[in-house]
Amino acid sequence: MYRTVRTFAVIVGLGLVANGCGDGVTDSTGDPLTQEEAFAIYAELQFAVSDALSAQGSAAAGSGAMLVTPITPVTGSCGGGGTVTVTGDVDDNIDPQSGLGTISFTLTETVDDCVVQTTGANFTVNGSPNIVVAGDLTVGENSLGGTYDMGGGFAYTSDDGRAGTCGVDVSLNFSNLSVGGTICGKRISG
């Protein structure tokens, strides 16, 4: 079972496995972010989500239980301080012996003063509104299939005086290993 939870945590953290990122116009309000800044913030939030779900998985693994549904609030730490709390529903139909099956989920990531350090500035990030992740995944013997979508956004302030909100609209397809959408109006594809 712990393998399943770890797989799930890694899947949620994979939101930025993108090639060929292009420049776009920010869909945020306020001061724009560079592509590097937008992706650094997004990646930090997803690492904190992975941290939160790993804690959930450790508790489930220790009790011998399946992944808890609904997910009671679990919190992961951001590298520079602050947290991301994850709540939601998971339908875990994974065989505990083989580790094969399906997972359907809808998760809400609530960001609270997550500090992200980039080469240009340090950012403090909060939910605005929050980020919602929904997907259906199939874990096979040697494969992972399915999709997940992320939507919502976050608010940011920086130590160089910038502030604003940033939209997230990303879709991943694990069957053909493709990703597309926008983060702060910066297009991602691969």
N, C-alpha and C positions, 0 to 999 in steps of 0.2 A: 504494500500500500504506500509506503514511503516513496517508492520509485514513482508512483502515479502522481503524488503531490509535488514531488520535485520536478517532474516533467511539466506539470501544469504551471508551476511557478516560472520555470524557464520559458515556457510558451508566452506567458503574459509579458515577460521581460524582453521578448524578441521584437518588440514593436519598431525598432529602428534598424533592422537588418535591411538596409536600402542601398542600392547602387544608383549612380547617375542622378544624384540630387541636383535639381536645377534652381535657379533664382526665381523668385516670384515676388509679387507685391504682398506686403503683410495684410492679413485680413483682421488684424487686431486694431484696437483703439489705442490711442496714445502714441508713445514713441516706439518706432519700429526696432525689431531685433535683427541682428545679422543671422545668416543661416547657421553659423557655428553656435551662436548663443541659443537660438531656438532649439536646435537639436541637442545641445548639452543639457538644457533644462528638461526637455522631454526624456532624455535617457536617464537622468538622475531620478526623475519621478518614477520611471519604470523599474529601476534598480530598487527603490524603496518599496514598491509594490511587491517585487520578488521577495524582498526581505520579510515583508508582512506575511505573505502566503507561506513562506518557509516556516515561520513560527506557527502558523495554523497547522501545517503538515506535521511538524514535530509533535504537537499535542495529539493529533489524530493517530500518528504512528505509535506513540507511546501507549495509547489506550487500546490499540489493535482495531480501532473503528475506521469506517470509511470516511472520506472527506466530509466534514461537517456541512450540512445544508439546512437553513441558510448559514452563510458565513457570518458569525458574530463579529463585531468590529475587531479587526486585527490591525496593528500599527507597525509600519516599518520606518526605519530611520533614514534620513537624508545624510549624505556624507559630511556636509558643512553645518548640520543642525536642522531641526524641524522634523516633521513627520508626514507620512502619507497613510491615512487610514482606509482600509478596504472593507466594504460590506457588500452583500449581494447573495445571489442564489447560484448554487452549482448542482447540477444533476449528474452525478458521477456513476456511470454504468460500466466501470472498469472491473474486470474480474480480478479479485485480489491475488489469485495464484499466478495467473499468466501476465497480468499487467496490461491486457488488451481490452478494448472496448471503446466506449464513447463518453465524451464529457460535453455538456452544454452549460453555458454560464452567462450570467449578467452581473457585472461587478461595478461598483461605484468607487472611484478613487477620490478621497477628500484630502486636499493638500493644506497643511497648516505650517506656515513660516518655514518652508523648505529652503535652505540656503544652498545655492549652486554657484560654484566658483568657475569662471571662464577666464580665458586669457585677457579679455578686455574689461570685464567688470564682474562684480559679485552681485547676485540676484537673490531677492527674497520672494518666494512664490507661494501663492495661496489659491484655493479653488475659486473659479469664477466661470461658469457655475461649478463644475467639477468635471471629471472625465469619466465617461461610462464606457465599459468594454463589454461586448456581447459576442458570443461565438459558439460554434459547434465543431468539435474536433473528434477525429477517429484515430485511435492508437492501434496500429497493426504490428505484426511481428517485426517488420523492418521498415515501417513507414509511419508517417504522421500526415493525416489529411484533414481538410476542413478549412474553415475561415473564421476570422474574427474582425470586428469593426470597433473602432474607437471614435468617440465623438465628445464634444464639450469644449472645455478650455480651462485656462488658468490666468490669474492676475499676477503681475510682477512689478517690483520696484528694484532699482539698482543703486549701487553706491556712487554711480556717476550722474545721478539725478533723473534717470529715465523711469517712466512708469507707464503701464497700460494693461490691456488684456490680450490674450492670444487664443485663437481657435485651433482645435485639433479635429481633423477628419481623416482618419487613416484606415485602410482596409488591408488585411493580410490574407493571402490564399496559400495555405500550406501544401495543397495538392500540387501546385505548379511553382511553388516557392517565389511568389510575386507579391509585391507591396506597392501601394499607390495611395495618393491623397495629398493632404497638405498639413503642415505644422506652421502656425503663424503665417500662413499664406505662402510658405516656401514649399514648392512641389517636391514630392519624393516619388520615386518609381524604381522598380527593379524586379 
